[in-house]
């Protein structure tokens, strides 16, 4: 009844504010067409191709020594993590859902994976937030560092998620596993590169689709997913505008005004925080425009980016409908991520790392320098088509770093065993 009443009220509000609702919908559609569609479409198609060709499973074998001890997820989780780093929301949810559908992770592992791979892409934090909203490129490194440190901590915390359920499942399967071990005694395992190659071939054979059909299916499924994301972006853009026009946002934020005043925080950040609960871009932009102390604005913005907004939550929920992965752990992870990101941002800012961290991280990849130069220049702007190329650069870089870390971790484990 409550949901039905809310839907009726929203419909009436659209009739009362038709012009404003239409303009808000057009602004949301413009954001999707100019930024989201060209930057995400190549990654959606690429991820489907790599999954169908078995490359992801091969990388999973290589990255198992890193992902399993740190986060208790299979090695293929590194692929979702790298794609999330490069393309942002909701790329990680799409890939995690595909892992679950193809049996490459269990339900518990999928929930753990989704808890810490749900990250914003670096170009959004460096370009849109730091340069475009805060007018300070140096703050991009601070926000990004706090965002990824807190995401890593969430992954470590959620390593223990579902341990009891996982233990029960293992006990139920212990009889069959014991019988199999008796009939098939263990033999020396081949070298990890050979195992990765064998896993890639097996995954490709299981898929069975010729490349032409695989490519066609990849494009079709990617377009369908992006159209769903477009619908959520437009809907929440209109919803936020209606809440502002009707005064409901002020009514909802009234109790928070007293909370902010009690802790000595600028009450002007209440409305941006509420907007950020619904949609991160609008909330971040509003928080950056408030005349409040910079440390408070950064804490709110970091929390909003880590929370990612109910608009992204709805996208993730729609992607997961075909799987048995639950939304409760995802929701709890976003709350934890938001709190940790805000706290770490305050700590880093008070430590005076804003000016040092920003340039250091920006020099890791030319993509950051290009974005910063283009968005700070008054006479030129970065063409949107270049977003996909820069995101691809970040994806390759993150994957290479994780591969080196996995091999280093594997070498350390072997030295510990032999030592």
N, C-alpha and C positions, 0 to 999 in steps of 0.2 A: 504493500500500500504506500509506503514511504517513497519508494522508487517511482511508482506510478504518479504520485502527487508532484514529485520533483519534475518529472517529464512534462506534466501538464503545465506547471508554472513556467518552465523554460519555453514551452511552445507559445504561451500567452505573451511572455516577455519578448519573443521574436516578433510577434504581431505589434507590440507597443513600440519597439525600437527597430523597425525594419531596415532603415538606412544604416544605422550604426552596426547592426548585425551583419549586413552585407559587406560593409567596408572592412570589418574585422575578419570576415571569411576570406575576402580578397587578399588581405595582408598575410594571412596564414598560407594561402595558396601560393603567393609570391615567394614566401620563404621556402616552401617545399620545392617549387619549380626552379628557383635560382640557385639554391644551396643543397638541399637534401637530395634531390633526384640525381643531379650530375655527380655528386660526391659519393653516393652510396651504390648506385646501380652497377658500376664496374666491380665492386667488391662482392655484391650479391651474386653476380654471374660467376666471378672467379671462385668464390667459395663452393658453389655448386659443382663447378667443373673439377676442382681439386678433390672434392669428396667422391665424385663419380669415378675419377681416374685412380683413386686409391692413394693419392699423394698424402692426404691428411693422415691416413692410418700409418703410412711409412714414417712421417714426421713424429707421430705419436710414439712409436717404438724408440726413436732417437731421444725424445724428450721425457720419456717415462722416468729416468733417474732423477730428473729435476722436479717434476710435478707431483709425483707420488709421495716423496718424503716431506715436501713443503706443505702441500695442500690436500693430500689424500684424494687426488683425482687422477684419472688416466693421462698418459702423455699427450693425447689429442687435445686435451684442455689448453695446451699452450697455443694451439692454432686459434681457438676462440679468444684467448687472451690477446694475442697479437692483432687479430682482426678488430677486437674491441678498442685497442689502443689506436689503431689507424683510422677506423671509420666511426667509432663512437656508438652511441645508442641507435637502434637496438640490435646491432650486428651480432653481439655476443649471444643474445637470446635466440636469434635465428639459427646460429650454428649449434648451440647447445641442444635445441629442439631436434635438429637433424641428427646429432650424435645419439640422442635417445631413441629416435625412430629407427635408426640403423643398428641399435644395440651396442654402440661403442662406449656407452657409459650406463651405469645403473641410475635409478631415480635419485638415490641419495647423492651420488657423485654429480649428477646434473644439477641438483640444488646447491651443492657446494660450489660448483663451477660458476653458476650464475650469480652467486653471492659476491664474488670479487672480480669477475671479468666485466661487470657492468660499469664501464668507465667512459668519461668524455674523451674525445680525441684532443691531442695537444694543440692543434691549430685553432680549435674553438677557444681554448683557454688563453692561448697566446694572442690570437688575432681578434676574435669577436669580443672577448671579455676584457683582456688587459689593454689592448690598443683601442678598440672601438668604443668600449664602455667606460673604462677607467682612464683612458688617455695616457697610459704609462706602460710601455713595453716591459720594463723591468719587473713589474708585478706578475707577469705571465709565468715566469719561472717559479715564483713563490707559490702561486695557486696550483700549478701543475705538480710541483714537488709534494705539497701537502695532500693533493688529491691521490697521487699514486702511492705514497707512503701509507695513507689511511686505507687504501684499497688492499694493499699487501697485508696489513694487519687484520683486516676483515677476513681475508683468505686464510690466514693462520688461525684465527678464532674459529672459523667455520670448518676447519679441519676436523673438529670434534663433533660436528653436527651429524646426528643420526647414527652415532656409534652403536647405541643399544640395538636399534633396528637392524643395522648391518651385521651385528654379532649374532642375532637370532637367525637371520637368513643364512649365515655361514654354518650355523649349527644344524639347520635343517638339511643343508646340502652336504654335510660332512660324510654321510654314509656312502653316497655315490662317488664323492671325490676319493675316499679311502679305497674303494674298490678299483677305481681307475688307476690309482697309484700302484696298487698291487699288480695289476695286469700289465701296466706300462711303466716299468721302472725308469727312473730319471736317467737321462743321458746328457752328456756335455752340451751346453747351449752354444749355438753358432755365434760368430762375432756379431755385434749389434748392427753394423751396416748391412750384413747379409740378412739378418732378421727383419730389418726395416724394408729391404727390397722384397723379401718374400711376403711380408704383410701387405705391401702395396699391390703386388700381383694378385693376392687373394681377394683384396677388397675390390679390385677392378673386375675380377671374374664374377664376384658375387653381384655386382651392379649389372653387368651384362649388356648395357646399352652401347650401341655404336656411337662414335663421337658426334655424328650429325644429330642424332636424336638427343644425346646428352646436352649438346649446346642449345638445341631448341627448347628442351624442357627447362634448362637453366634460365634462359631469357624469359620464358613465360611465367615461371614461378617467381622470379625476381620482380617482374613488373606487377604481378598480383600483390606481392608483399608490400611493395612501395606504394601502391594505390591505397592499401589499407592504412599505411602510415600517414599518407596524405589526408585521409579522412579524419584521423585522430587530431592531426595538427590543426586543420580547419575548425573542427568541432570545439576544441579547447580554446582556440583563439576567440571564437564567438562567445563561448561560455564565460571567459574571464571578462570580456567587454560588458556582457549583460550583468554580471555580478557587480561591476563598478558602477554602471549606470543606475541600477536599481537600489544601490546603497547597501546591498547585502554584505559586501566585502567589509564595509565600515562596521556593520553590526557584528559580524563574526570576529573582527579584530579588536572590538572594544575591551574584552577581558584581558587580551594580551597587552594592551596599552599599560595597564597597571603593573603587569609583570615586568615589562621593560623598564618602566619608571622605577620600580622597586630595586632593580639591579643596576640602575644608573645608565641604562642604554638609551640611545636615541629612539624615541617613539615613532619617528618618521620611517623607521625600518620595518614596522609591523606590516603595513600593506604590501611592500615588496616581498616580504617573507611569505605572506599568505598567497600572493600571486605565484611565487616560486614553488609553493606546495603543489599548485596545479600545473605550471609550465615553467621550465627552467630559464628559457631565453627571456621571457617577459619579466620574470622575477629578478633575474640578474641585472637587466637593464634598469629597472626601477630602483633597485638597491644602489647601483652605481650613481644614479642621479640625485640621491638624497644628500643633503648637506649635513653629513654626520662624520665623526672621526673615521679616518681611513681604516684603522684596525677593526672597527666594528663593521664597516662595509665589507671588508675582505672576509671576515668570519661568516657573515650572512651569505655572501656570494659563494664561498667554498661549500657551505652547508647545502645551499640550493643545488649546486652542480652535482654534489655527491648524492643527494636525494633523487635528483633527475626529474622530479615532477610526476604527477599522476598521469599526465599525457603519455609519458614514456612507460609508466607502469601499465597503462591500458594496452599499449602496443605489445609489451612483453606478454601480458596475459593472453592476448589474442593469438600470439605466435605459439604459446604453450598449450593451447586448447586441444591439440592433437596428441599430446603426451600426458603422462601421469605425474609430471613435475608440478609440485605445489607452489603456490604464490606466497604462502606464509613465510618460509625462510627468506625468500627474495625481499619481502617487505621489511622483515627484521634486519636484514643485511643493509638495506638502504638507510634505515634509521641509524644503525651503528656507524655506517660510513659517513653520514652527514655530521654526526656528533664528533667523530674523530677528526674529520677534515677541518671543521671549524676550530677545534682545539689546537691542532697542529699548525694551522695557519696563524693563530694568535702567538704560539710559541716561536715560530720562525720569524714572524714580524718583529716581535720584541727582541729577538736575538740579533736583529739588524741584518738579516740575510736577504732582504728584498733586492738590493742593488747587486749583490754578489751572485745570487742564485740565478737571476734572470738571464744575464749575458752568458753565464756558463752553460745553461741548458740550451739556450738559443744557438750556441755554436756547435751543438752535437750534430745538427742536420741543416743543410742549406735551405730546407723547406721553411724552417722557422725564420731565418734571416730574410728570405724572399717575402714571406707573408708580412713580417713586421715592416719592411721597407715599403711595400705596396700599400699597406693600410695606413701608414703614417704620412705618406705623400699626399698633398692636397690636390695635385694635378693628375694623379694616376691611381687606379684601383686594380686589384688583382682580378683577372678574368676568372669567372666561376669554373670554367672548364679545367683550369689548372689544379683545382682542389683534388680531383681524383688522382692526378699524377703525384702530388705531394703526399697524399695519404698512402699511396702505394709505396713511396719512398720510406715512410715511417714504418709501414708494415714489414717490409723486407729487413729494415734495420733492427726492429724489435725481435724478429724471428731469428736473425743471425746471432744476436746477443744471447737469446735463450738457448740456442744450440751450443754456443761456446760454454755457457754456464752448465748445461747438462753434461757435456763431455768432461768438464772440470770436476763436477760433482761425482761423476762415475769413476774418474781416475782416483779421486780422493777416497771413495768407498773401497776400491780395490786395494789401495795402499793400506787402508785400515785392516782389511781382511788378511792380506798377506803379511802385514807387519807384525 
